[in-house]
Amino acid sequence: MKTATIPSVRVEPGFRAEVESVLAEGESLSEFVEVSVRASVERRRFQAEFIARGLRSRDEAKRTGDYVDAEEVVAGLQRKLDDTRARLAKPRSSAK
């Protein structure tokens, strides 16, 4: 398969130096840019899928009238957090 190039990007010299300062040993600037672009594409794909699921869920809730109140959801999450914090705060008995 033939490869293609991504257009070069003009940046301030200071920013280029900053990018170069975080390169891993043996890593080229081109490799860094490719990895960064791939990660951004994946993140945007995940965001788009997340939004699509949310919109489908909203539409299904509107269609069926089956909603869960946001305050109820937040309260349930708060209970879980409080329970976990309480469990973690208890001193562990030392097994001998």
N, C-alpha and C positions, 0 to 999 in steps of 0.2 A: 504494500500500500504506500502510495506517495504521501509524504508529509507536507504540512502547510505551516506557515509562520503566523504568529500573533503580532500585530503591529507594535512597533517600539513605542515607548511612552517617554515623553520628556518630563524630567523632574529636576528640582533644584539639586545642585551638587551636594549640599548638606544632607538631603534625604537619601541620595544614592549612597553616600558614605555611611549613613545610619543603617541602611539595608545591608550593605556589605559587612558591617560590623557584627551582624547577627548570623551570618552564614556559618553553617556547620563546616567542620574541617573537610576540605576536599570538595565542598559544594560550590557549584558555579552560580553566578547571578541568574543565568538562564534556567537552571534547575529550580532555583528558589521561586522564580516567577512562574514557572509551569506548575509547581506544586501549589502555589498560592492561588493561581487561577482555577485549578481543578477543585480546590477546597471551596472556593467561592461559588463555583457552579453547583457543586453538591449541596452547599448550604442553601442556595436559592431554590434548588429543586425540592429540598425538604420543606422549606418555607411554603412553596407553592402547594405542595401536597397537603401540608397542615391546614392551610387556608381552605383548600378544596374540601377536606374532611369536615371542617367546621361549618362551611356553607351547606354541605349536604345534611349535616346534623341539624342545623337551624331549620332547613326546609322540611326535614322529616318531623321535627318538633311542631312546626306550624301546621303541617298536614294532619298530624295525629292529635295535637293539643296536649301532648305528653311532655311537660316541662318540669325541671327541677329548679326551684328558686335558688338564685345565686347565694343568698344569705345562708341557706340550708347547706349548700356545698361547702362554703367557706367555714361554717361552724363545724361540719364534720371533719374537715381537714385540720382545723384548729384543735379539735379533740384528739386526733391522731398525734399531732405534734406534741401536745401537752402530755399525753400518755407516754410517748417515747422519751421526752425529756425527764419525766418523773422516773421512768424505769432506769435511764442512764445515770440519774443523780443518786440512786440508792447505792450505798456502799456494798461492794461485792464481798461475800463471805469467803474467807480464805480456806480452801480445801487442803487438808494436810494428810 
